[in-house]
Every structure is written in structure tokens, then in C-alpha cells.
Amino acid sequence: MPQPHRPTRPARPPEPPRARRGGGGGRARRREGRPRWGVRLAAGLSVAVLGSGAVGHAVMTGLDTGIERVDPFKDMKNRPQAGHGINFLLVGTDGRDKISPEEKREYRLGGAPCHCTDTIMLVHLSADKERASVVSLPRDSYAEVPAHRDQVTGKAHKAHPVRLNAAYAEGGPNLTVRTVENMTRVKIDHYLEVDFTSFMKTVDAMGGVEICTAKTMRDPNTGLDLLPGTHRLTGGQALQYVRSRHVDGASDLGRMQRQQRFIAALIKQATGGGVLLNPVKFKELSSTLLGSVRADKGFGSEQMLALGQAMRDFTPSSSEFASVPIGSPSFQVKGIGSTVKWDEPKAAKLFEALREDRPLAPARPGKAAAGRPAAVPVDVPPPQVRVQVENGTRIDGLGGRVDSALRATGFDTTGTPGNGAGRDVKRTVITYDPRWDRSARSVATALPGSELRAVAGQGRTVTVIAGADYRKVVPVRAEDPYQGAFGVVSGDQVVCGN
């Protein structure tokens, strides 16, 4: 039986508010620490570059010449066999050494840069250009770098164990690509590297990004403070959101899930908000990116145009997100310390799916049809909420319709609706035991406009008394939806509903 829930504050109004206390990176009560960057936004930021082909060849030619080039595939041998589709390695590097002291204080970015990758993602674009699969590789993953020569000292090194993010520090993009290919057996076609210094301005250039949360989110280390509801985050607020590690007990793994939500929202904003089709918006957005994007020499205007053409038809459901299955989150290695050890059998199946150009998760039974509004996230998963429906009107069959509609969106209804004590209820009422108030609020989200009434001692079952104002049940979903064997979610599962 679910445990009693603690009270939370109600959601904010539909108009997206600004984050409280520290929102936008406010200057009050700033403490400098040395946060690990954690801005795993290479995928989302690169999407804006990839999709820019919609603007036209003339603009694209200028963008191509503005990107700093690297050669991550130099002298590489014994590489994995190429599969179908296109694979990108997207990395985010720590660029705090390039920002001003004022900005460091503003956004709590104290400390020295690590000259390493804090973000590593594999992005697979399917051969039919209809699906993008994003796989996050934890920065602290246990890895073995192949024999190489140190890019700084020139000293030859034998193969040895490291945390994955250290491959960049020892051998730059080339060693990073070699290490990832050895671990995944996925051949990398293109390399994109994004510095986080332009992240905040990029988000602002897009007009902010909309994020939904079903519970209060606070992290005193970053200044994040969001009430339940919908928020349009500015660049500074977005940085706080994606950096936060102390919102829950999941630490980096929980932060990775939130960052995937943000990337999904960023893709939705870029592809659905007209950014890629508006030359003025695009010029402003691209100008903030070009100072920080590095790419391999083979990624040019032609490739960007082709990808941009594909992304114009993208919807949130066109993208899917996963993290490498974890065997041990604290695998101890002598001389290194704690690392994240992958679940090798499950990881092998995940990367096999990428190589074979297969979706990471099969189509979900009962998946919403295209064009249907995304379900609204709620704090308590609907299957965990027991609901008894009563008809509070003289409308025949109303109780049965409400029961069926609530069951269709996942609630555990009794299936035996009854008649209420009164038959002249105008506004739908939800009665609940205060100990299960979060469950009641999840039901109230599905029945907008309903009235919540606390009834001490009612127990875990939430009662819905359908009133004459009932029109429909709004689809809802758990904030952390079922993710399948590989922890996969699609973009439409994690972005805000329409």
C-alpha cells in the first residue's frame, strides 16, 4: 500500500512564471563552489546547428566557415564496421576559464576548469531521417583508453583504466572517439563539441525553453527553486536546472534524466517554435553558437542542409532518450576511485540496436495518436491512485463515463461507479484524505476546474463526485514514465503538454 504523501504547494497558473530565489541566476546570496559543469546539452544545442539547413544555402555557407575544425579520426585503425544511419559523438567541455569573474559569481561557476568532457552523448539519426536516438554516457563511466601519446607532454602511454571524461584531457577528441568506439562498437561518423559558455545566451535567443515539473525542485548549490507547474526558463534559469544534482537522491543519474527532458524541450522549441525557419531568429541563435562549436572536417554545409531538411518534420515523438544501463554506480578502481560500471550485457544490446538502426524501445501499446496533445505530468503515477467515482447529477451514465475516462489515462478506478448523496452537484468535487493529498492533486490535474475537499480519515481511495460541469478527462502521466529495458523515453513523454 502506498505511503501517505506529504503536502506540496499547488501548481502555478498556466502562464509560465520565472523561477524563484535564484531564478535566472540572480545575484543574491551566491556561493562559489566548484560545480561539475553537468550541462549535457550538446545534443540540444547541436540540434539548432543541424536544423539550420532550413534557412538556405547562402546562410549555411557562412555557418560552415565559422565552425572551428578538429580532426578526431586522424590515424584511426581497426574501427567498428559502419551500420545504417548516421552517428554523432556530441561532447560538452568545461569552458569556465573563458567567462568573466562577474559571470562566475552570477551563475555559481567558481573553481578551475577541468579541461575534460563533462557531457558525452551518442546521437543516432536513422537512415530514413525520421528518428533521433540520444544515448547519454555517464562522465564517470569506467573506461580503458587505448595506447596513445599524451597531447600535452608527448609521452607515450599504454592502455590503462580511466574515468571516461579523462580521455579528452589525455588525448583530446581523437582519444575520446577511439575510447567510445572501443566501448560501444559503434562507428562514429561525425564529432561535435560544444562549449557551455554560450549556453545561456543560446537559450535566451530561442525565447527561453518551457519545462514542466510536478513537484517542487530546489537545489541550494545552484539556486534552483521551481514550484510545481510550467515554467519558461531563461538562459540563467536553464543553467541552474541542468546543473542541479541535489534535487533528489539520484544525484548525477537524476540530473541526467532532467537534462534529457531539457534537450527534448529544446528540440521542440527549435523545431516547433519557428527558430529554424526565421532568418532573424536563426542569425541571432547561430551567432551565439559559432564561437563554441567545434566539428570534424567532414561535417559541412551539405550535411547540415540534409539534417535540417529532416528536422523540419520532427515532432517530440521523433526523438528518444536513453542512458547506458548501469551495473554498479560506485565501482572502485585503484588509483582512480569510484567509477560508474556499465551493465555489459544490457549495454551491448543497447548499442547493437543503434548499429542495426532499430528504435531503442518498441512502440508503446495505446500510444497517443499523432497530433494528440501530450499528457500532463503528475507527481503520483496514476496506476498508484485508487479512485471511486460517484454521479452527483441526474445525467444518466455520467459516473460510468468518468470512471472509464479516468481508467483510460491510467488511474486505478474501482470500475463500479455509484450515485452520490446529492444529485444537484454543479462543480465536480474530489474528496481525499489529507495524508494522500498528492494523489488527489494528480486526479485534480486530470479534472481541471474540480474542487478539492479534504476529509480526514477517508483513507487512500480518492472519491470523485462528477458534477454537471464535467466535459472530459485530461490525459496525465507520471513525471518519470516507464522507461523499458534501456531506460528509454520518447520526447513526447517528457515535454510539456499543449
Buried (B, 14 or more C-beta within 10 A) or exposed (E): EEEEBEEBEEBBEEEBBBBBEBBBBBEEEBEEEEBBBBBBBBBBBBBBBBBBBBBEEEBBEEBBEEBEEBBBBEEEEEBBEEBEBBBBBBBBBBBBEBBEEEBBBBBBBBBEBBBBBBBBBBBBBBEEBEBBBBBBBBBBBBBEBBEBEBBEEEEEBEEBBBBBBBBBBBBBBBBBBBBBBBBBBBBBBBBBBBBBBBBBBBBBBBBBBBBBBBBBBBBEBBBBBBBBBBBBBBBBBBBBBBBBBBBBEBEBBBBBBBBBBBBBBBBBBBBBBEBBBBEEBBBBBBBBBBEBBBBBEEBBBEBBBBBBEBBEEBBBBBBBBBBBBBBEBEBEEEEBEBBBBBBEEBBBBBBBBBBEBBEBBEEEEEEBEEEEEBBBBBBBBBEBBBBBBBBBBEBEEBBBBBBBBBBEBBBBBBEEBEBBEEEEBEEBBBBBBBBBBBBBBBBBBBBEEBBBEBEEEBEBBBBBBBBBBBEEBBBBBBBBBBBEEBBBBBBBBBBBBE
